[in-house]
Amino acid sequence: MSEETPAPLWEVFIRSKRGLSHNHVGSLHAPDAEMALRNARDVYTRRMEGVSIWVVPSAVITASSPDEKDSFFDPAADKPYRHPTFYSIPKEVQQL
Amino acid sequence: MRSSGQIEHGAAGVAPSGGETAASAGPDPREAEFQALIDADQRIEPRDWMPEAYRKTLIRQIAQHAHSEIIGMQPEGNWITRAPSLRRKAILMAKVQDEAGHGLYLYCAAETLGVDRAELIDLLHEGRQKYSSIFNYPTLTWADVGAIGWLVDGAAITNQIPLCRCSFGPYGRAMVRVCKEESFHQRQGFELLYALSHGTPAQHEMAQDAVNRWWWPSIEMLGPPDTESTHSAQSMAWGIKRFSNDELRQRFVDMVAPQAVVLGLTPPDPELRWNEQRGHYDFGQPDFEELRRVVGGDGPCNRQRAAHHLKAHEDGAWVREAAAAYAAKHAATTAAA
């Protein structure tokens, strides 16, 4: 039935207010970036949920693979000394 | 299935999880890990491995949910031009626009499982995917807009709140947005019915008539009884469904029965009464035969709803083509510059 090629997919990122970073909220189809922005405004900010929108073609995002998540994130797993709680501090020191 | 290189949709460089590879022999060892995540109340994300049946169940359910939002625009859209005041018209337009938005959040969640929205819309047009039975009833009077908000959206919220904790991340996240917006839908319906019920005798009668017609379909909308529900047990084990149809139905009746008293309207169920012992309302047996009939395609408006959606889709084709042509031309100019 649909012989048309579906419009490309875009990932939508929204800054909900000044001082916060853009967060991923979802995706949508649009023929070009300008339409993607307008559609994102209509779909994701009907109640003033944002002050800024990014749209990124889904196809250009490279993601880490969940299959290798253990080995990929391994280097951080055995380094508890990167956390402040690793260190014991004498009680007399109240704040450090 | 989607090609590689994408963050959420299908998989980047690997076969979409559980796709071609897992369909072959025996239980997959990854299944235990998958189930352990669910049992630990963790979420499954699109590129995680998942059993093919889990993926299929979710695609079916999310698509059906998305279609319901989109088809659900029709019965209410019917009254936009005839809303009795500018205030009511603005509210109704915002609500119908929200339904479109909800459909899009949900199509977006379904697409993370490796299907295209266009594919799902084709399946809807071919009648191979369904939408909620409730939208096959007509909106005969303005009071129906109120009854839909109060009862239909009320039943939808009852069903949707537990879905916010669905094991599949994108579905749960979409439902969080939907539920936030849905509470305005129910309140505007209640307010509308309240105004009519406390208006002239004719208005009151119109409100009562709407409740008479929408009460049972709303109760049936929560699905067949637990004894006949085909997908429930597995969906529970997978953390897609959290409560059975009958539990949700009871919850819904417990919510709306006292609200009906405030509205001054009488639900068309002589058996509806508070049961002190159970701590719940007792209510009559819904006509599940009617539900089956309407789901099966034989409701009052099934053909009309499907035909209207198909026509709107086809009538909009030139807009999509024009936008695509403009984008292609613009891309060529940019590339040449």
Chai-1 contact restraints between the chains, C-beta under 6 A:
chainA,res_idxA,chainB,res_idxB,connection_type,confidence,min_distance_angstrom,max_distance_angstrom,comment,restraint_id
A,M1,B,D122,contact,1.0,0.0,6.0,A-B,restraint_1
A,M1,B,H125,contact,1.0,0.0,6.0,A-B,restraint_2
A,S2,B,A118,contact,1.0,0.0,6.0,A-B,restraint_3
A,S2,B,D122,contact,1.0,0.0,6.0,A-B,restraint_4
A,E4,B,R320,contact,1.0,0.0,6.0,A-B,restraint_5
A,P6,B,D116,contact,1.0,0.0,6.0,A-B,restraint_6
A,P6,B,A118,contact,1.0,0.0,6.0,A-B,restraint_7
A,G26,B,C108,contact,1.0,0.0,6.0,A-B,restraint_8
A,S27,B,C108,contact,1.0,0.0,6.0,A-B,restraint_9
A,P31,B,A323,contact,1.0,0.0,6.0,A-B,restraint_10
A,P31,B,A324,contact,1.0,0.0,6.0,A-B,restraint_11
A,P31,B,A327,contact,1.0,0.0,6.0,A-B,restraint_12
A,D32,B,A327,contact,1.0,0.0,6.0,A-B,restraint_13
A,V43,B,G101,contact,1.0,0.0,6.0,A-B,restraint_14
A,V43,B,L104,contact,1.0,0.0,6.0,A-B,restraint_15
A,S58,B,Q6,contact,1.0,0.0,6.0,A-B,restraint_16
A,S58,B,H9,contact,1.0,0.0,6.0,A-B,restraint_17
A,A59,B,G5,contact,1.0,0.0,6.0,A-B,restraint_18
A,I61,B,Q6,contact,1.0,0.0,6.0,A-B,restraint_19
A,I61,B,I7,contact,1.0,0.0,6.0,A-B,restraint_20
A,A63,B,I7,contact,1.0,0.0,6.0,A-B,restraint_21
A,A63,B,A12,contact,1.0,0.0,6.0,A-B,restraint_22
A,S65,B,V14,contact,1.0,0.0,6.0,A-B,restraint_23
A,P66,B,R47,contact,1.0,0.0,6.0,A-B,restraint_24
A,P66,B,D48,contact,1.0,0.0,6.0,A-B,restraint_25
